[in-house]
Amino acid sequence: MRAEIQARLIAQLPEIGGRCYQLHEVSSSTPKPYLVLLQRKEEQEEPWRGLVRHYEVRCYSGMTSFHEVDALMAKVKQALDGQRLTEGGASFTCRYEGTHRSDEVDMTLSALSRSARFSVQIKPSGGTDAAIAADLWVEALAKWTSLQLPSEWKVYRNTWPVDYSAPSILWRMTDVEMQDQGSVLCQLKKKMTGHVLGRTLAEQHSKAAEMVSKLIGAKKIMLDEANKRYVTIVAPALHTPKDEMIEGQLTLTLSRMVDRRSQDEPTAVLIGGVKPNAIIE
């Protein structure tokens, strides 16, 4: 990944003249401006984000003004943020995580500098993304969402893929609740969180608000088209989290009456003694 990020920076910033280095390659005599690319720590984040590797890009200019550093930083962000790069036939996406350090005057290198941090999702050591069991209700919500969006939007289920792209929406299930409604029936509720990722903040905010409006208007979505079975949409809401990839802007509950005696879903996971996907009219 380091080589692909380095190549992207060199291609997108002609003013550095190919000068994108590793830390040990620079000295006070290195022509400026230039960039230094460093790999930082890897950490396991929330299950739907997975294993993340951090990179730092340091921008260096001569000892004249930080205006040149400002310009380099802006172009570095533009070159990498949200960009899908390819490594050995597989794609990955870079995400801007903000500035890493404040302005610095590096007397050793005779340079002014500032750093930006980027993150990249990576596959675990086993070589595959973490598997999360498919849920019929998540799938139904994802299919309904796809019908509400322009064709360039992608809809993901359960986890962000390594090569996610914008614009896109991720739906994941956060909670399951059973409420008894007599000796035979119970009400199954599944709480969902939606993450909206736009190409711009304006697009992101407007699409999140639009989706809440459409969910309120829909009232229910199709679960089983062949048998005309639906789930009810309850309390769709819009939030403004600090990080849309981790927290998500949309929340709602899907609800349906189920028959605790049903054996229609032999492969379903039992929750509280009830097969959650066993449904009745």
C-alpha positions in Angstrom: 0.0 0.0 0.0 2.9 2.4 0.8 4.1 2.2 -2.8 0.7 2.8 -4.3 0.1 5.8 -2.0 3.6 7.2 -2.9 2.9 6.8 -6.6 -0.4 8.6 -6.3 1.1 11.5 -4.5 3.9 11.9 -7.1 1.4 11.7 -9.9 -1.0 14.3 -8.4 1.5 16.8 -7.1 3.8 17.8 -10.0 5.4 20.6 -8.0 7.3 18.1 -5.8 9.0 16.8 -8.9 8.8 13.1 -7.8 10.2 13.9 -4.4 8.1 11.7 -2.1 10.5 9.9 0.3 10.7 7.6 3.2 12.0 9.1 6.5 15.5 7.9 6.2 16.0 9.3 2.7 15.9 13.0 3.5 18.5 15.4 4.8 19.0 19.2 5.0 20.3 19.1 1.4 17.2 17.5 -0.1 15.6 19.9 -2.6 12.3 21.4 -1.5 9.4 21.1 -1.6 9.0 17.4 -0.9 6.8 14.8 1.0 7.7 12.1 3.4 5.4 9.1 3.8 5.3 7.2 7.0 3.4 4.1 8.0 1.9 4.3 11.5 0.1 1.9 13.7 -2.6 -0.7 12.8 -5.6 -1.0 15.1 -8.8 -3.0 15.3 -11.7 -0.6 15.3 -15.5 -1.3 15.5 -16.5 -4.6 13.8 -18.1 -2.8 10.9 -14.9 -0.9 10.2 -12.4 -3.7 10.9 -8.6 -3.5 10.8 -7.3 0.0 10.0 -3.7 1.0 9.1 -2.7 4.7 9.5 -0.3 6.6 7.3 1.2 10.0 7.9 2.2 12.4 5.0 4.6 15.2 6.0 4.8 18.2 3.7 8.1 20.1 3.7 8.9 23.5 2.2 11.8 26.0 2.4 12.2 28.3 5.4 10.3 31.2 3.8 6.5 30.9 4.5 3.9 28.3 5.6 1.8 29.3 2.6 3.6 26.7 0.5 3.0 24.1 3.2 -0.7 25.0 3.2 -0.9 24.5 -0.5 0.9 21.2 -0.4 -1.4 20.0 2.4 -4.5 20.9 0.4 -3.3 19.0 -2.6 -2.3 15.9 -0.6 -5.8 15.7 0.9 -7.3 16.1 -2.6 -5.0 13.4 -4.0 -5.8 10.8 -1.4 -9.1 11.4 0.4 -11.7 9.0 -0.8 -9.5 7.7 -3.5 -9.5 4.0 -4.4 -6.0 2.7 -5.2 -5.0 -0.7 -6.5 -2.4 -3.1 -5.0 -1.7 -6.4 -6.7 -5.1 -6.5 -8.3 -7.0 -5.6 -5.1 -8.4 -2.1 -4.3 -8.3 -0.1 -1.1 -9.6 3.3 -0.2 -7.7 6.1 1.6 -9.5 8.3 4.1 -8.3 11.7 5.4 -8.2 11.7 9.2 -7.1 15.3 9.8 -3.8 17.0 10.6 -1.4 14.9 12.6 0.8 17.7 14.0 0.9 21.5 14.2 3.2 23.7 12.2 6.9 22.8 12.7 10.2 24.5 12.1 12.7 21.7 11.5 16.1 23.2 12.0 17.8 19.8 11.2 16.2 19.6 7.8 16.1 23.4 7.3 12.5 23.2 6.4 8.9 24.1 7.5 6.5 21.2 7.8 3.1 20.0 8.7 1.6 16.5 8.7 -1.7 14.9 7.6 -3.0 11.5 8.7 -4.8 9.0 6.5 -6.3 5.6 7.2 -6.7 2.5 5.1 -8.8 -0.5 5.9 -6.9 -3.7 5.4 -7.7 -7.4 5.4 -6.9 -9.4 8.5 -3.9 -11.7 8.5 -6.1 -14.6 7.3 -6.6 -12.7 4.0 -10.4 -12.3 4.1 -12.8 -9.8 5.5 -14.5 -10.6 8.8 -17.7 -12.5 8.0 -21.0 -11.3 9.6 -24.0 -13.6 9.2 -26.6 -12.3 6.6 -29.9 -11.1 8.0 -33.1 -11.0 6.0 -34.2 -7.7 7.5 -30.9 -6.0 6.7 -31.1 -7.3 3.2 -34.6 -6.1 2.8 -33.7 -2.6 4.0 -30.6 -2.5 1.8 -32.7 -3.5 -1.3 -35.3 -0.9 -0.5 -32.6 1.7 -0.1 -31.1 0.9 -3.5 -34.4 1.6 -5.1 -34.4 5.1 -3.6 -30.9 6.1 -4.8 -29.4 7.2 -8.1 -27.5 4.4 -9.8 -24.0 5.7 -8.8 -24.8 5.1 -5.1 -23.7 1.8 -3.5 -25.4 0.1 -0.6 -23.3 -2.1 1.8 -24.5 -4.6 4.3 -23.0 -5.1 7.8 -19.5 -3.9 7.3 -17.5 -1.4 5.2 -15.6 -3.3 2.5 -11.8 -2.6 2.1 -12.5 -1.0 -1.3 -15.6 1.0 -0.2 -16.3 4.1 -2.3 -18.4 7.2 -2.1 -21.3 7.9 -2.6 -22.6 4.9 -0.5 -24.7 3.9 2.4 -24.0 1.1 4.9 -26.8 -0.6 6.9 -26.1 -2.7 10.0 -28.2 -4.2 12.7 -27.4 -3.0 16.2 -29.9 -4.7 18.5 -32.7 -7.3 18.6 -35.6 -7.3 21.0 -38.5 -9.6 21.6 -41.8 -8.6 23.3 -44.3 -11.2 24.2 -47.8 -10.7 22.8 -49.5 -13.7 24.2 -48.7 -17.4 24.3 -48.2 -17.8 20.6 -47.2 -14.4 19.3 -44.3 -12.0 20.0 -43.2 -8.8 18.4 -39.7 -8.9 17.0 -37.8 -5.6 16.7 -34.5 -5.0 15.1 -32.7 -1.7 15.4 -30.7 -0.5 12.4 -28.0 2.1 11.9 -27.2 3.7 8.6 -24.0 5.4 7.6 -24.2 7.8 4.7 -20.9 8.6 2.9 -21.1 11.4 0.3 -18.5 12.7 -2.2 -18.9 16.1 -0.4 -20.3 17.1 3.0 -23.2 18.8 1.3 -24.1 15.7 -0.6 -23.7 13.6 2.5 -25.9 15.8 4.7 -28.6 16.2 2.1 -28.8 12.5 1.2 -29.0 11.5 4.9 -31.9 14.0 5.4 -33.6 12.8 2.3 -33.4 9.1 3.4 -35.0 9.9 6.7 -37.8 11.7 4.9 -38.3 8.7 2.6 -38.3 6.2 5.5 -40.9 8.3 7.3 -43.1 8.3 4.2 -42.6 4.6 3.4 -43.9 3.3 6.8 -43.1 -0.3 5.8 -40.7 -2.2 3.5 -41.1 -5.5 1.7 -39.5 -8.5 3.5 -40.9 -11.4 1.4 -42.3 -10.3 -2.0 -43.6 -13.7 -2.9 -45.9 -13.9 0.2 -46.4 -10.1 0.4 -44.9 -9.8 3.9 -43.6 -6.5 5.3 -41.8 -5.1 8.2 -42.9 -1.8 9.8 -40.5 1.2 10.0 -40.5 2.7 13.4 -39.0 6.0 14.6 -36.5 6.8 11.8 -34.2 9.6 13.0 -31.3 11.7 11.7 -28.2 12.3 13.8 -25.0 14.3 13.3 -22.1 12.2 14.6 -18.4 13.2 14.5 -17.5 10.3 12.3 -20.1 8.9 9.9 -18.2 5.8 9.2 -18.1 4.8 12.8 -21.3 6.1 14.3 -23.8 6.6 11.4 -26.3 9.3 10.9 -29.5 7.2 10.5 -31.3 5.1 13.0 -34.6 3.2 12.9 -36.4 0.1 14.2 -37.9 -2.6 12.0 -40.8 -4.4 13.6 -43.0 -7.4 12.9 -45.2 -9.9 14.7 -43.8 -13.5 14.7 -45.0 -16.9 15.6 -42.7 -18.5 18.2 -43.8 -22.0 17.0 -42.7 -21.6 13.4 -40.0 -23.9 12.0 -39.9 -22.1 8.6 -36.4 -20.9 9.1 -34.3 -23.9 10.3 -31.0 -22.1 9.7 -32.0 -19.0 11.7 -30.2 -18.2 14.9 -32.4 -18.6 18.0 -32.8 -15.5 20.0 -34.7 -15.9 23.3 -36.0 -19.3 22.1 -37.6 -17.8 19.0 -36.4 -18.0 15.4 -36.3 -14.3 14.5 -37.1 -14.7 10.9 -40.2 -16.8 11.4 -43.0 -14.5 10.3 -46.8 -14.6 10.1 -49.4 -12.3 8.6 
